[in-house]
Amino acid sequence: HNYLLQLMGNMDKTSLAFDMPNNVTINDTESRTISIRTCGYEKSWFTVVLACIADGNKLSPMIIFKLKNVSRLRFPPGVIVRANEKG
C-alpha cells in the first residue's frame, strides 16, 4: 500500500483523577488514627485525549470534564477543553 503519512494517525485516551490519595501511610505504630489530606475531589475524573499523525505532527491535546461547562477554567493555549455532563 502507498498511503500518505499525513492521512494516518494514532489516538489514545486515559482517565485521570483530580486527587489520588495514597493507600500507604507512614506514622508512629502507637497511633490510633491517621489523617490523610485530600483536595476533596478524589472521585472526580477527567479524560485526556492525545493524538499524532504518522508524518510526526502532534494534534492538540483534548481534555474532557464531566461538567456542564468549563468557561471559568484557564488552560494553556492550544489545549482543547470540552465538557460533558455524562462523562
N, C-alpha and C positions, 0 to 999 in steps of 0.2 A: 504494500500500500504506500501511496505517496501523499500522506496527509500533511497539511501545513501546520507547523508548530504552533502558530498563533490561534489555531482552531481546536487545540487540545488543552485541557485543563484538569486540575485536580482540586477538590474541595473537601474540607473536613470541619466538623463541629465538635465542640466539647462543652459540657455544662460545668459551671463553677459556682461556688457558694461565696457570699459576701464574707462570711465568718466561718472558719473551720476549726472549732476548739479541739485541742489535743486530748486524747483519752489517756495520756500518761502524765502523771504529776510527780513532782519531787517535793517532799515535805518531811517534817520530823515524824518518826514512827509512832510517837505518842499522840499525834493529832487525831482528834475525833472527826473533824470536818475539814474540808479543803475547799477554798474558794477558787472558782475558775472564772476569769474575766472574759466576757464576750461583748460584741457590739450590739447584740440583741437581734441580729439578722441571720442566725445560723441556719434557718430554714428557708431563706430567700436565695433563690438561684437565678442565674442568667446564663445565656448561651453565647459563645463566641464562635464565629464562623470565619475561617481563613481559606483563601484560595489563591492558586497561582496558575499561570499559563506555561506550557512546555517551552516557550521561547525565552523564559526567565522572568517575565513580568509578574509582579505580585498585584493582586486585586486588593481593593480597600477592605480592611477588616470590618466585620459587622458584629454588633453586639445587640442581642435581643433580650429585653427585660420583660418580666411578667408584671406589667403595669398598664394603666390606662393611657398615660402619656409620659414622656421624659423631657418635656420642654424646659424645665428648670435646671437640668443637669448639664454640666460642661464636660466636653470631651475634646481630645486633640483633633486638629484639623485632619480631614481625610478618613476619619472613622465614621462608618455608617451606623446610626443608632436607631433602633426600632422598638416599639412597644407592642405587646400582645397580651391581652387580658387573660388568655387561656394558657400562656406559657410557650 
